[in-house]
Amino acid sequence: MTLSDTLKTLNAKVTAAAAGRPVRLMGVSKNVEAGRIEEALKAGQRLFGENYVQEAKSKWAGLKAQYPDARVNLIGPLQTNKAADAVELFDRIDSVDRPKLAHALADAMKKQGRQVPVLIEVNIGAEPQKHGCLLSDFPALLDLCNQLGLKVEGVMAIPPVGQEPDGWFRDLARLAIINHLPEISMGMSSDFERAIACGSTLVRVGTALFGERHKA
Ligand SMILES: *Cc1c(COP(=O)(O)O)cnc(C)c1O
């Protein structure tokens, strides 16, 4: 199958699972080379997720010049010393997970005169090794983001691997709904249809679109 055919199939699956609700497909292009991303752009894909600031910078300068309507979100963990680069480069930062980062992003946005919306990443399964804020810290982090003038559009999470994800998906959806946040970013290659059934508004698909990743 060509990448264009794969994309069509994925979009059809998303549409079917969404059952009339608006759900977007993000192409996760970490460790995917620019030429391959361009194939996806040619096939009509416009929303992408990248995990690393440096990698995204080197790949997307040229691609964005050619495809100015492409949107690239940061979905990987962000160090505060790269906050300014991230604000310059990305269309949204989906991995805000701690007060220090919220402050760094707000400072960078003020300096650059550029508002970049964000998602709060939640460590929904409270796993010790994972990024994301704990559910118990979420209300305070959301308040802080609002006070700092960050535009919080929603939440993102990766549920624990090797478990039924549906319960975690529903927890995340509930969190977004009670806080009146419209974007619920959940679901990846292996479980995006289930995530949509649980209320996802944005699925992040890497492997199922681009194939197995080759480590850079
Ligand atoms: C890599 C990654 C994905 C995509 O994972 P696949 O299983 O390849 O679809 C989605 N979300 C985040 C945060 C990622 O880091």
The ligand as a MOL file (V3000), in Angstrom:
LIG
                    3D

  0  0  0     0  0            999 V3000
M  V30 BEGIN CTAB
M  V30 COUNTS 15 15 0 0 0
M  V30 BEGIN ATOM
M  V30 1 C 5.2350 8.0680 19.2560 0
M  V30 2 C 3.9980 8.6480 19.8380 0
M  V30 3 C 2.7380 8.3760 19.2730 0
M  V30 4 C 2.5150 7.4480 18.0900 0
M  V30 5 O 2.6520 6.1290 18.4730 0
M  V30 6 P 2.2910 4.9230 17.4310 0
M  V30 7 O 2.0950 3.7640 18.3130 0
M  V30 8 O 3.4740 4.7970 16.5380 0
M  V30 9 O 1.0790 5.3190 16.7050 0
M  V30 10 C 1.6300 8.9990 19.8390 0
M  V30 11 N 1.7400 9.8330 20.8960 0
M  V30 12 C 2.9350 10.1180 21.4500 0
M  V30 13 C 2.9860 11.0610 22.6020 0
M  V30 14 C 4.0890 9.5340 20.9510 0
M  V30 15 O 5.2720 9.8100 21.5330 0
M  V30 END ATOM
M  V30 BEGIN BOND
M  V30 1 1 1 2
M  V30 2 1 2 3
M  V30 3 2 2 14
M  V30 4 1 3 4
M  V30 5 2 3 10
M  V30 6 1 4 5
M  V30 7 1 5 6
M  V30 8 2 6 7
M  V30 9 1 6 8
M  V30 10 1 6 9
M  V30 11 1 10 11
M  V30 12 2 11 12
M  V30 13 1 12 13
M  V30 14 1 12 14
M  V30 15 1 14 15
M  V30 END BOND
M  V30 END CTAB
M  END
